């Protein structure tokens, strides 16, 4: 049995070789969120995957949110969480909590976890080195969202400097405007803009669903490949609706801005990042 297992292991490595070669020295941006961020077993699997990709010569950039941790801290401080069109209404008090939780706690926890997996990580947030310049964002129907931001400009140099020195950049999605006002930035949006500015080979959005489904209640109806030109059709048919709209819009924008490929994958599946990156079929829905 030992020989068979070793043969299988060897075959897995041989099968992965073309993908390792394809991505060698290329940038892959991973947006980390959802259940994979709160389940400790999944969290450790993600950290191991990222370290493995980094060790085989793939330049991984990890962009993260931290909704559940922000909710928890706001609850402890007696501040009500309010959402408008899927975006957190962020008043002056809430933006300070967002900064504290994302940049001060979640970011450093992830850097520590990557270090414990023998990775070399560097924690950054959008305010470091003027990485993310933002302006105030309006809601879809002109609503006031408070200090929720749209990214105006990405300065990629701090990220490239970290990669050049062999670090895995771990980026918290807080930004400032030209006057120094802090803004809360949607992590999917930030990951898409960062991936585009870096000319990334792949943008991977980790979610709590299998990908884009023809029938949202039936995982067997997964659509594995979508051309960006098909997206308006799927919206009209209602296949893309609700919370999937902003995620898929991010994928489309990233591809149009030059990212080779984007993918929405199921972060609840252990090692989904490896399956997406190092196998022929991948996992989830790919946008090209």
MARMARVO-148356 format. One record per residue: residue in three letters; x, y, z of N, C-alpha, C in turn. Coordinates in pm, whole numbers, padded with zeros to 5 digits, always signed. Layout:
BEGIN
ALAXYZXYZXYZ/...
//
This chain:
BEGIN
UNK+00084-00122+00000+00000+00000+00000+00087+00125+00000/UNK+00200+00121+00075+00289+00236+00082+00338+00278-00055/UNK+00374+00175-00139+00425+00206-00273+00318+00274-00358/UNK+00193+00222-00347+00083+00281-00426+00062+00426-00384/UNK+00060+00450-00253+00040+00586-00205+00151+00677-00255/UNK+00274+00628-00250+00385+00710-00297+00377+00734-00447/UNK+00332+00633-00522+00313+00651-00666+00210+00760-00694/UNK+00102+00756-00616-00003+00857-00633+00052+00995-00601/UNK+00128+01004-00491+00187+01132-00453+00277+01184-00564/UNK+00359+01095-00618+00450+01135-00726+00373+01184-00848/UNK+00263+01115-00881+00184+01152-00998+00119+01290-00978/UNK+00074+01315-00855+00014+01445-00823+00116+01557-00848/UNK+00239+01535-00805+00344+01636-00825+00376+01654-00972/UNK+00383+01544-01045+00411+01551-01190+00299+01629-01260/UNK+00173+01599-01223+00058+01668-01285+00059+01818-01253/UNK+00110+01851-01134+00112+01993-01093+00224+02071-01161/UNK+00326+02000-01211+00446+02066-01264+00416+02172-01372/UNK+00333+02141-01476+00307+02245-01578+00245+02371-01519/UNK+00162+02355-01415+00096+02470-01353+00196+02550-01270/UNK+00287+02478-01202+00393+02547-01127+00480+02627-01223/UNK+00512+02566-01338+00593+02636-01438+00519+02757-01494/UNK+00389+02740-01519+00307+02849-01576+00304+02970-01482/UNK+00290+02943-01353+00276+03051-01256+00408+03095-01195/UNK+00519+03029-01229+00647+03064-01168+00680+03211-01188/UNK+00709+03277-01079+00746+03419-01081+00630+03511-01123/UNK+00508+03455-01132+00390+03534-01166+00316+03569-01036/UNK+00231+03671-01046+00157+03717-00928+00016+03658-00928/UNK-00024+03602-00815-00161+03555-00793-00216+03630-00672/UNK-00329+03699-00693-00393+03772-00583-00508+03688-00529/UNK-00508+03665-00399-00614+03588-00334-00692+03680-00242/UNK-00825+03691-00267-00911+03763-00172-00964+03660-00074/UNK-00930+03681+00052-00958+03583+00156-01075+03633+00241/UNK-01181+03552+00249-01296+03589+00330-01390+03472+00347/UNK-01507+03500+00403-01608+03396+00420-01573+03295+00529/UNK-01632+03176+00515-01618+03070+00616-01472+03028+00635/UNK-01394+03034+00527-01252+02994+00534-01174+03084+00630/UNK-01234+03198+00664-01167+03293+00753-01207+03273+00899/UNK-01318+03202+00922-01367+03186+01059-01352+03043+01111/UNK-01345+02945+01018-01328+02805+01058-01178+02778+01073/UNK-01136+02738+01193-00992+02727+01222-00922+02623+01134/UNK-00990+02511+01105-00929+02407+01020-00908+02459+00879/UNK-01012+02525+00825-01001+02581+00690-00895+02690+00685/UNK-00892+02772+00791-00795+02883+00797-00652+02829+00787/UNK-00625+02721+00861-00491+02662+00858-00459+02605+00719/UNK-00561+02544+00655-00541+02490+00519-00506+02602+00421/UNK-00574+02717+00433-00547+02831+00345-00404+02880+00366/UNK-00364+02894+00491-00227+02942+00520-00123+02846+00461/UNK-00146+02715+00478-00053+02616+00423-00045+02624+00271/UNK-00163+02643+00207-00168+02654+00061-00086+02773+00012/UNK-00104+02887+00080-00036+03010+00037+00115+02996+00054/UNK+00157+02936+00166+00300+02915+00188+00357+02820+00082/UNK+00283+02712+00051+00329+02617-00050+00346+02685-00185/UNK+00246+02763-00228+00255+02834-00356+00375+02928-00357/UNK+00395+02995-00245+00508+03088-00235+00641+03014-00248/UNK+00651+02898-00185+00776+02822-00186+00809+02764-00324/UNK+00706+02742-00409+00734+02690-00544+00747+02804-00646/UNK+00764+02927-00595+00799+03038-00685+00683+03120-00737/UNK+00564+03105-00675+00448+03186-00714+00437+03303-00617/UNK+00421+03423-00671+00415+03544-00587+00270+03568-00544/UNK+00239+03526-00422+00101+03536-00372+00083+03667-00295/UNK-00026+03738-00328-00066+03858-00254-00201+03826-00189/UNK-00208+03838-00057-00331+03804+00016-00403+03933+00057/UNK-00526+03950+00006-00609+04066+00040-00724+04016+00125/UNK-00748+04081+00239-00852+04026+00329-00948+04133+00377/UNK-01069+04086+00408-01166+04166+00481-01163+04121+00627/UNK-01280+04126+00689-01290+04081+00829-01424+04116+00888/UNK-01530+04100+00807-01666+04136+00849-01708+04081+00984/UNK-01695+03948+01007-01740+03892+01136-01665+03953+01255/UNK-01536+03976+01240-01457+04035+01351-01500+04180+01376/UNK-01529+04253+01268-01577+04392+01284-01712+04391+01354/UNK-01803+04302+01309-01936+04290+01373-01922+04263+01523/UNK-01832+04171+01557-01811+04132+01696-01764+04251+01779/UNK-01665+04325+01726-01612+04439+01801-01716+04550+01816/UNK-01793+04576+01707-01898+04678+01715-02003+04640+01821/UNK-02037+04510+01822-02135+04461+01920-02082+04483+02063/UNK-01954+04453+02083-01894+04468+02216-01889+04615+02259/UNK-01878+04705+02159-01874+04848+02189-02012+04911+02190/UNK-02116+04829+02162-02253+04879+02163-02286+04966+02043/UNK-02217+04942+01930-02244+05019+01807-02321+04929+01711/UNK-02432+04979+01659-02518+04898+01571-02454+04882+01432/UNK-02457+04758+01377-02412+04734+01240-02529+04759+01145/UNK-02502+04835+01038-02607+04870+00943-02553+04852+00802/UNK-02630+04786+00716-02584+04760+00578-02681+04823+00478/UNK-02624+04881+00372-02703+04941+00264-02654+04879+00133/UNK-02742+04801+00068-02703+04738-00059-02581+04648-00046/UNK-02572+04579+00068-02462+04484+00090-02334+04549+00140/UNK-02331+04683+00153-02212+04753+00202-02238+04806+00343/UNK-02136+04797+00428-02150+04840+00567-02157+04993+00573/UNK-02266+05047+00632-02269+05192+00656-02161+05222+00760/UNK-02072+05316+00726-01954+05338+00808-01948+05484+00853/UNK-01999+05512+00975-01990+05648+01028-01850+05670+01087/UNK-01827+05790+01142-01693+05826+01191-01645+05729+01299/UNK-01737+05686+01385-01702+05594+01494-01668+05455+01437/UNK-01751+05411+01341-01732+05277+01284-01603+05266+01204/UNK-01565+05372+01131-01444+05365+01049-01321+05348+01139/UNK-01324+05405+01260-01212+05386+01353-01204+05240+01399/UNK-01322+05179+01422-01326+05037+01462-01277+04949+01347/UNK-01322+04981+01223-01279+04904+01105-01127+04907+01093/UNK-01069+05026+01107-00922+05040+01100-00854+04955+01206/UNK-00904+04967+01327-00843+04896+01441-00850+04744+01421/UNK-00968+04695+01379-00987+04550+01367-00912+04495+01245/UNK-00929+04559+01128-00867+04505+01005-00716+04515+01009/UNK-00666+04637+01032-00521+04659+01024-00449+04615+01151/UNK-00516+04630+01266-00449+04602+01392-00462+04459+01442/UNK-00575+04395+01412-00595+04258+01465-00594+04152+01357/UNK-00692+04159+01263-00705+04052+01162-00575+04040+01081/UNK-00522+04152+01036-00402+04152+00953-00285+04085+01026/UNK-00264+04124+01150-00148+04072+01225-00168+03924+01263/UNK-00295+03886+01287-00323+03744+01314-00286+03658+01193/UNK-00319+03707+01071-00288+03631+00949-00138+03623+00926/UNK-00068+03733+00950+00079+03733+00936+00140+03630+01032/UNK+00088+03627+01155+00138+03531+01255+00111+03388+01210/UNK-00011+03361+01159-00046+03226+01114+00044+03181+00998/UNK+00069+03271+00904+00158+03237+00792+00299+03208+00844/UNK+00342+03283+00943+00473+03259+01003+00480+03124+01071/UNK+00371+03085+01137+00367+02955+01204+00366+02840+01102/UNK+00323+02871+00979+00328+02770+00871+00460+02780+00794/UNK+00558+02850+00855+00693+02867+00798+00690+02951+00670/UNK+00594+03044+00663+00591+03141+00555+00653+03272+00601/UNK+00686+03357+00505+00748+03486+00535+00649+03593+00490/UNK+00574+03649+00584+00465+03741+00549+00490+03880+00604/UNK+00434+03978+00535+00446+04118+00578+00307+04181+00575/UNK+00262+04232+00690+00130+04293+00699+00131+04437+00651/UNK+00037+04469+00564+00023+04605+00509-00123+04645+00514/UNK-00151+04775+00508-00287+04818+00480-00281+04927+00374/UNK-00396+04961+00321-00400+05052+00205-00339+05188+00231/UNK-00325+05226+00359-00265+05356+00390-00112+05352+00387/UNK-00053+05233+00391+00094+05221+00394+00154+05258+00258/UNK+00246+05352+00260+00313+05393+00137+00217+05453+00035/UNK+00102+05502+00082+00003+05556-00012-00046+05453-00112/UNK-00062+05328-00064-00097+05218-00155-00235+05235-00219/UNK-00336+05270-00137-00472+05285-00190-00523+05426-00162/UNK-00548+05501-00269-00606+05634-00257-00756+05620-00287/UNK-00839+05678-00200-00984+05657-00212-01059+05789-00219/UNK-01184+05778-00261-01278+05889-00250-01410+05832-00197/UNK-01495+05919-00148-01622+05876-00089-01710+05809-00194/UNK-01771+05698-00157-01856+05622-00248-02003+05648-00215/UNK-02084+05657-00319-02229+05666-00299-02291+05529-00318/UNK-02405+05505-00254-02479+05381-00276-02535+05375-00416/UNK-02583+05258-00455-02633+05236-00592-02747+05333-00626/UNK-02825+05373-00526-02937+05466-00550-02908+05604-00489/UNK-02778+05635-00480-02738+05766-00429-02741+05778-00278/UNK-02751+05665-00205-02757+05670-00058-02621+05712-00001/UNK-02628+05773+00117-02505+05806+00191-02457+05680+00262/UNK-02333+05640+00235-02276+05520+00297-02177+05554+00408/UNK-02163+05685+00436-02062+05726+00533-01923+05715+00474/UNK-01830+05666+00553-01691+05659+00509-01660+05524+00441/UNK-01741+05494+00339-01712+05380+00249-01647+05440+00126/UNK-01538+05379+00081-01460+05441-00026-01460+05365-00157/UNK-01438+05440-00264-01405+05387-00396-01257+05411-00418/UNK-01188+05314-00476-01045+05331-00501-01026+05419-00624/UNK-00948+05525-00608-00916+05616-00717-00785+05573-00782/UNK-00690+05529-00700-00557+05498-00752-00491+05391-00664/UNK-00417+05300-00728-00337+05200-00656-00190+05228-00683/UNK-00113+05245-00575+00032+05255-00587+00089+05117-00553/UNK+00133+05047-00656+00176+04907-00638+00314+04890-00577/UNK+00390+04999-00565+00531+04986-00526+00550+04917-00390/UNK+00474+04954-00284+00495+04882-00156+00473+04730-00169/UNK+00377+04691-00254+00348+04547-00271+00463+04480-00346/UNK+00507+04544-00455+00617+04487-00534+00746+04482-00453/UNK+00770+04583-00369+00890+04583-00284+00887+04464-00188/UNK+00768+04439-00130+00754+04325-00037+00780+04193-00111/UNK+00720+04177-00230+00739+04055-00310+00886+04037-00348/UNK+00949+04148-00386+01090+04144-00428+01180+04093-00315/UNK+01142+04126-00192+01220+04082-00075+01177+03944-00024/UNK+01087+03877-00099+01050+03740-00065+00936+03728+00036/UNK+00866+03839+00061+00754+03834+00155+00621+03807+00084/UNK+00528+03749+00158+00389+03739+00114+00319+03864+00168/UNK+00279+03959+00081+00209+04077+00133+00067+04039+00177/UNK+00031+04081+00297-00104+04057+00352-00167+04195+00369/UNK-00273+04224+00291-00322+04361+00279-00461+04376+00340/UNK-00472+04468+00437-00602+04506+00496-00660+04619+00412/UNK-00790+04613+00385-00852+04703+00287-00907+04830+00352/UNK-00815+04909+00407-00846+05042+00459-00766+05139+00372/UNK-00827+05251+00333-00759+05348+00247-00781+05489+00300/UNK-00709+05586+00243-00731+05726+00279-00751+05809+00152/UNK-00812+05926+00170-00819+06020+00057-00701+06117+00067/UNK-00698+06216-00022-00583+06308-00027-00573+06395+00098/UNK-00680+06400+00178-00677+06480+00301-00648+06395+00424/UNK-00627+06266+00405-00594+06178+00517-00715+06115+00585/UNK-00835+06136+00531-00956+06073+00588-00956+05924+00554/UNK-00981+05841+00653-00982+05695+00632-01115+05649+00575/UNK-01107+05545+00491-01227+05486+00430-01222+05334+00440/UNK-01340+05276+00457-01357+05131+00454-01378+05091+00307/UNK-01298+04997+00257-01306+04955+00117-01352+04810+00110/UNK-01450+04782+00023-01493+04644+00002-01373+04559-00044/UNK-01352+04445+00021-01231+04366-00005-01228+04306-00145/UNK-01345+04267-00200-01349+04216-00338-01303+04324-00436/UNK-01356+04446-00417-01322+04558-00504-01173+04587-00496/UNK-01121+04592-00373-00979+04622-00353-00892+04515-00418/UNK-00928+04388-00401-00849+04278-00459-00846+04289-00611/UNK-00961+04324-00672-00969+04336-00819-00879+04449-00869/UNK-00884+04564-00801-00803+04678-00845-00654+04652-00824/UNK-00620+04588-00711-00480+04555-00683-00428+04455-00786/UNK-00508+04352-00815-00467+04250-00915-00443+04314-01051/UNK-00531+04408-01089-00517+04474-01219-00390+04559-01222/UNK-00366+04634-01116-00248+04721-01112-00118+04640-01114/UNK-00121+04521-01055-00002+04435-01051+00014+04352-01178/UNK-00087+04356-01268-00082+04271-01387-00081+04124-01348/UNK-00165+04088-01251-00165+03952-01195-00207+03848-01299/UNK-00154+03729-01283-00190+03616-01368-00330+03565-01333/UNK-00362+03575-01205-00490+03519-01159-00538+03598-01037/UNK-00669+03622-01031-00734+03676-00912-00832+03571-00864/UNK-00817+03530-00739-00902+03426-00680-00985+03487-00568/UNK-01119+03482-00581-01207+03529-00474-01262+03409-00400/UNK-01229+03398-00272-01281+03288-00189-01418+03327-00134/UNK-01516+03239-00152-01653+03268-00110-01710+03148-00034/UNK-01838+03159+00003-01906+03049+00071-02002+02975-00020/UNK-01980+02985-00152-02061+02909-00248-01968+02843-00349/UNK-02021+02745-00422-01938+02666-00514-01887+02749-00632/UNK-01954+02860-00662-01922+02942-00779-02053+02996-00835/UNK-02054+03028-00964-02179+03075-01026-02263+02954-01064/UNK-02386+02950-01011-02476+02836-01034-02594+02878-01122/UNK-02632+02791-01217-02753+02819-01297-02876+02821-01207/UNK-02877+02728-01109-02983+02725-01008-02915+02743-00873/UNK-02939+02856-00808-02864+02889-00686-02881+02786-00576/UNK-02983+02701-00583-03006+02601-00479-02950+02463-00516/UNK-02882+02454-00632-02835+02324-00680-02687+02333-00720/UNK-02595+02290-00629-02451+02300-00658-02407+02225-00784/UNK-02490+02127-00829-02451+02051-00949-02468+02135-01077/UNK-02529+02255-01065-02549+02340-01183-02438+02444-01198/UNK-02323+02415-01138-02208+02507-01145-02170+02535-01291/UNK-02146+02662-01321-02096+02702-01454-01945+02720-01441/UNK-01865+02629-01500-01720+02634-01475-01647+02748-01545/UNK-01695+02789-01664-01628+02895-01739-01730+02999-01785/UNK-01695+03125-01769-01780+03235-01818-01691+03334-01892/UNK-01732+03369-02014-01663+03477-02084-01725+03607-02036/UNK-01643+03711-02016-01697+03835-01959-01812+03891-02043/UNK-01812+03863-02174-01921+03913-02260-02055+03847-02230/UNK-02053+03731-02159-02177+03660-02126-02245+03715-02000/UNK-02172+03797-01924-02222+03841-01793-02354+03918-01803/UNK-02370+04015-01896-02500+04085-01905-02617+03990-01930/UNK-02593+03886-02014-02697+03786-02043-02738+03713-01914/UNK-02637+03670-01836-02667+03598-01712-02738+03688-01610/UNK-02708+03817-01614-02779+03910-01524-02926+03921-01565/UNK-02949+03935-01696-03088+03946-01745-03169+03821-01711/UNK-03104+03704-01718-03172+03577-01689-03190+03555-01538/UNK-03126+03640-01455-03136+03623-01311-03041+03519-01255/UNK-02952+03465-01340-02853+03367-01291-02753+03439-01200/UNK-02717+03563-01240-02633+03648-01155-02728+03746-01087/UNK-02741+03734-00954-02832+03823-00882-02782+03840-00739/UNK-02843+03934-00669-02814+03955-00527-02667+03980-00499/UNK-02616+03909-00398-02478+03928-00354-02372+03886-00454/UNK-02414+03808-00556-02316+03766-00658-02283+03879-00755/UNK-02374+03977-00769-02352+04084-00868-02222+04159-00841/UNK-02200+04212-00717-02075+04287-00697-01950+04200-00712/UNK-01957+04073-00670-01840+03985-00684-01805+03963-00831/UNK-01907+03936-00912-01882+03908-01053-01842+04037-01126/UNK-01899+04150-01086-01855+04277-01143-01706+04300-01117/UNK-01660+04261-00999-01517+04273-00966-01433+04185-01059/UNK-01480+04063-01083-01408+03970-01173-01400+04028-01314/UNK-01513+04080-01362-01519+04137-01497-01425+04256-01508/UNK-01429+04345-01406-01343+04463-01410-01196+04423-01412/UNK-01160+04322-01330-01020+04278-01325-00974+04225-01461/UNK-01059+04144-01526-01022+04089-01657-01009+04202-01759/UNK-01104+04296-01756-01098+04408-01852-00977+04497-01829/UNK-00928+04498-01705-00810+04579-01674-00680+04501-01694/UNK-00691+04377-01745-00569+04307-01784-00530+04184-01704/UNK-00608+04149-01599-00579+04025-01526-00613+03908-01618/UNK-00522+03810-01630-00539+03702-01727-00665+03619-01699/UNK-00688+03592-01571-00799+03503-01535-00845+03540-01394/UNK-00975+03529-01370-01025+03543-01233-01113+03422-01202/UNK-01125+03392-01074-01204+03274-01036-01275+03302-00904/UNK-01401+03258-00898-01475+03256-00772-01476+03112-00725/UNK-01418+03085-00609-01404+02947-00562-01468+02929-00425/UNK-01494+02804-00392-01560+02769-00266-01454+02754-00156/UNK-01447+02855-00070-01349+02851+00038-01380+02748+00145/UNK-01498+02686+00138-01533+02582+00237-01468+02449+00203/UNK-01414+02438+00081-01346+02314+00039-01199+02325+00080/UNK-01150+02232+00163-01009+02240+00203-00917+02240+00081/UNK-00815+02324+00085-00712+02335-00021-00769+02376-00156/UNK-00880+02453-00152-00941+02497-00278-00845+02585-00360/UNK-00758+02659-00294-00661+02744-00367-00566+02657-00448/UNK-00519+02546-00390-00429+02456-00463-00502+02391-00580/UNK-00628+02350-00558-00705+02285-00665-00723+02384-00781/UNK-00752+02510-00748-00773+02612-00851-00644+02642-00928/UNK-00532+02644-00856-00407+02691-00917-00328+02580-00984/UNK-00328+02461-00926-00234+02358-00969-00300+02236-01034/UNK-00427+02250-01080-00491+02139-01152-00549+02190-01284/UNK-00575+02098-01376-00630+02136-01507-00770+02194-01498/UNK-00856+02129-01417-00996+02168-01412-01023+02285-01319/UNK-00936+02304-01219-00961+02409-01121-01084+02378-01039/UNK-01140+02482-00978-01258+02465-00892-01338+02595-00904/UNK-01469+02587-00893-01548+02710-00899-01571+02757-01042/UNK-01589+02888-01056-01619+02950-01187-01504+03041-01227/UNK-01453+03019-01349-01346+03102-01403-01403+03204-01500/UNK-01349+03326-01493-01387+03432-01587-01267+03468-01673/UNK-01288+03472-01805-01178+03505-01896-01223+03613-01992/
//
